Amino acid sequence: LAKAKRDHGPDIVVYERNHGGMTMAHTIRNSGQGWSQIIDVYNTASKRLRAEPVVPLYLMGLVHHCGEPPTTPALEHQMTTSAIGEQNQKDDRIDALCLGVHHFIPDLRTIVRRQLSRPQGW
């Protein structure tokens, strides 16, 4: 988080509090990074269901990664090696990405329904 703050200047952190999240909030608040908002989200849907409306946004070119590739090598590796429809315990970075997209694009499902049908295999 400190590197992201230094390199890109974001002022909002969105995190999942399902497992030990209150400890995460405490750590972020006390990091001295000056976050203006720290938003916790409690997820009940599966990772696959959370990712489903995000995939078409990439296909439409509405989600971009800042910087020269690979900007986030571990995330990009997960994104290019995860199989659609397979539950993978190592897809935590994809899940975190989806969490942020859901927060910043609240009408996500409406956009996706209007623009694209479901990707094949979903």
Phi, psi and chi 1 to 4 in degrees:
 res  aa     phi    psi   chi1   chi2   chi3   chi4
   1 LEU       -  -39.2  -76.3  176.5      -      -
   2 ALA   -62.9  -40.1      -      -      -      -
   3 LYS   -66.2  -43.1 -177.6  175.7  178.7   -8.4
   4 ALA   -61.3  -42.7      -      -      -      -
   5 LYS   -62.3  -45.0  180.0   76.9  167.7  167.5
   6 ARG   -67.3  -43.7 -176.3  177.5   59.3 -110.7
   7 ASP   -79.3  -34.8  -67.2   -7.8      -      -
   8 HIS  -122.0  -13.6  -56.1  -69.2      -      -
   9 GLY    70.9   27.6      -      -      -      -
  10 PRO   -67.3  156.8   28.4  -34.4      -      -
  11 ASP  -123.7    6.3   60.2   -7.4      -      -
  12 ILE  -126.1  136.3  -61.1  172.3      -      -
  13 VAL  -118.6  129.5  173.9      -      -      -
  14 VAL  -115.9  127.4  179.9      -      -      -
  15 TYR  -139.9  157.9   73.3   94.7      -      -
  16 GLU   -92.1  125.8 -178.4  179.0   17.1      -
  17 ARG   -99.0   10.4   68.4  177.4  163.7  102.0
  18 ASN   -54.5  -47.7  -68.3   27.6      -      -
  19 HIS  -121.9   98.6  -56.0  -71.2      -      -
  20 GLY    74.4   21.0      -      -      -      -
  21 GLY   -65.4  -30.1      -      -      -      -
  22 MET   -66.0  -33.3  -61.9  -43.8  -73.2      -
  23 THR   -65.9  -39.2  -58.1      -      -      -
  24 MET   -62.1  -44.9  175.3   69.4   76.5      -
  25 ALA   -60.2  -44.4      -      -      -      -
  26 HIS   -60.5  -44.9  179.0   75.4      -      -
  27 THR   -62.9  -45.1  -58.7      -      -      -
  28 ILE   -64.1  -46.1  -66.1  168.5      -      -
  29 ARG   -61.0  -36.8  -80.2 -170.6 -173.2   90.4
  30 ASN   -93.3   10.3  -67.5  -45.6      -      -
  31 SER   -77.7  -16.4   69.3      -      -      -
  32 GLY    75.9   16.6      -      -      -      -
  33 GLN   -85.5  -13.2  -61.5  -62.0  -45.9      -
  34 GLY    78.0   38.7      -      -      -      -
  35 TRP   -69.2  132.0  -58.5  100.1      -      -
  36 SER   -79.1  -31.6   65.5      -      -      -
  37 GLN  -138.2  136.0  -68.7 -177.2   48.9      -
  38 ILE  -124.5  110.7  -59.8  170.3      -      -
  39 ILE  -111.6  124.4  -59.4  161.9      -      -
  40 ASP  -102.1  144.5   68.1   -8.6      -      -
  41 VAL  -128.3  137.2  176.4      -      -      -
  42 TYR  -108.9  116.8 -174.2   81.7      -      -
  43 ASN   -96.7  137.7  -74.5  -46.7      -      -
  44 THR  -117.7  -21.6   56.5      -      -      -
  45 ALA   -79.6  159.7      -      -      -      -
  46 SER   -70.4  161.2   70.4      -      -      -
  47 LYS   -58.8  -39.0  -70.7 -179.6 -179.4 -178.3
  48 ARG   -62.3  -45.5  179.0  176.5  170.8 -106.0
  49 LEU   -65.0  -34.5  -73.7  176.0      -      -
  50 ARG   -70.8  -32.1  -67.1 -167.6  -59.8  -99.6
  51 ALA   -79.8  -26.8      -      -      -      -
  52 GLU   -51.2  -48.7 -173.5  174.5  -71.6      -
  53 PRO   -78.0   -9.7   23.6  -29.5      -      -
  54 VAL   -82.7  -34.8  175.0      -      -      -
  55 VAL   -54.4  -49.1  171.7      -      -      -
  56 PRO   -62.3  -28.2  -22.1   31.8      -      -
  57 LEU   -64.0  -36.2  -63.7  177.8      -      -
  58 TYR   -67.2  -42.7  -86.3   92.0      -      -
  59 LEU   -63.7  -30.4  -64.6  174.1      -      -
  60 MET   -85.7   -6.5  -70.0 -175.0  -71.3      -
  61 GLY    78.2   22.3      -      -      -      -
  62 LEU   -91.5  -11.9  -63.1  174.4      -      -
  63 VAL  -117.9  130.7  177.9      -      -      -
  64 HIS  -132.0  150.7  -55.3  -82.6      -      -
  65 HIS  -103.1  131.8  -63.6 -127.9      -      -
  66 CYS   -77.0  142.6  -63.6      -      -      -
  67 GLY    97.6 -179.4      -      -      -      -
  68 GLU   -82.8  134.3  -67.9  -64.6  -41.5      -
  69 PRO   -63.8  148.1  -13.2   21.9      -      -
  70 PRO   -81.7  121.9   29.0  -30.1      -      -
  71 THR   -78.2  -35.7   55.3      -      -      -
  72 THR  -134.2   81.9   52.5      -      -      -
  73 PRO   -53.4  -41.9  -18.9   26.4      -      -
  74 ALA   -67.2  -41.6      -      -      -      -
  75 LEU   -64.6  -47.8  168.1   63.3      -      -
  76 GLU   -64.2  -33.1  -69.1  169.6   32.7      -
  77 HIS   -63.9  -46.5  176.1   74.8      -      -
  78 GLN   -60.4  -41.7  -79.1 -174.3    6.6      -
  79 MET   -65.8  -30.7  -67.3  173.9   75.8      -
  80 THR   -96.6   -7.3   57.0      -      -      -
  81 THR  -118.0   -9.9   59.0      -      -      -
  82 SER   -77.1  138.5  -66.6      -      -      -
  83 ALA   -93.0  133.5      -      -      -      -
  84 ILE   -60.7  132.3  -67.1  174.8      -      -
  85 GLY    87.8  -10.3      -      -      -      -
  86 GLU   -97.8  130.1  -72.5 -176.3   15.9      -
  87 GLN   -77.9  126.6 -178.8   67.9   18.3      -
  88 ASN  -130.0  124.2 -177.8   -8.0      -      -
  89 GLN   -68.7  -16.4  -61.5  -63.4   29.4      -
  90 LYS   -94.5   14.8  -59.7  -67.6 -176.9 -173.0
  91 ASP   -97.4   33.1   56.3    5.5      -      -
  92 ASP   -64.7  -34.1   55.7  -25.0      -      -
  93 ARG   -70.7  -39.3  -72.7  176.3  171.7   83.5
  94 ILE   -61.9  -42.9  -65.0  170.8      -      -
  95 ASP   -62.9  -41.0 -167.2   40.1      -      -
  96 ALA   -64.8  -40.1      -      -      -      -
  97 LEU   -59.3  -47.0  169.4   80.2      -      -
  98 CYS   -61.9  -37.6  -67.5      -      -      -
  99 LEU   -58.3  -46.3 -167.3   71.0      -      -
 100 GLY   -66.0  -43.0      -      -      -      -
 101 VAL   -61.6  -44.1  170.6      -      -      -
 102 HIS   -59.9  -37.6  -81.7  -86.6      -      -
 103 HIS   -70.5  -44.3  175.3   75.4      -      -
 104 PHE   -85.2  -14.8  -68.8  105.8      -      -
 105 ILE  -125.2   79.5  -53.8  176.5      -      -
 106 PRO   -64.2  -27.2   14.6  -21.2      -      -
 107 ASP   -95.2   34.2  -65.3  -34.4      -      -
 108 LEU   -52.3  -51.1 -176.2   61.2      -      -
 109 ARG   -64.5  -36.7  -68.2 -173.0 -172.6  -85.6
 110 THR   -64.7  -44.6  -56.4      -      -      -
 111 ILE   -59.9  -47.8  -67.8  168.0      -      -
 112 VAL   -64.2  -44.6  170.6      -      -      -
 113 ARG   -60.8  -39.3  -84.9 -168.6 -147.2  116.9
 114 ARG   -71.8  -35.8  -76.8 -168.9 -155.8  145.8
 115 GLN   -93.8  -38.3  -59.1  -66.8  -35.7      -
 116 LEU  -143.3  150.9  -90.3 -178.8      -      -
 117 SER   -84.5  172.5   60.0      -      -      -
 118 ARG   -61.0  135.0 -141.1  174.7 -136.4 -151.3
 119 PRO   -60.2  145.7  -20.4   30.2      -      -
 120 GLN   -58.3  135.0 -172.9  173.2    3.0      -
 121 GLY    95.6   -3.8      -      -      -      -
 122 TRP  -105.1      -  -75.7   77.8      -      -
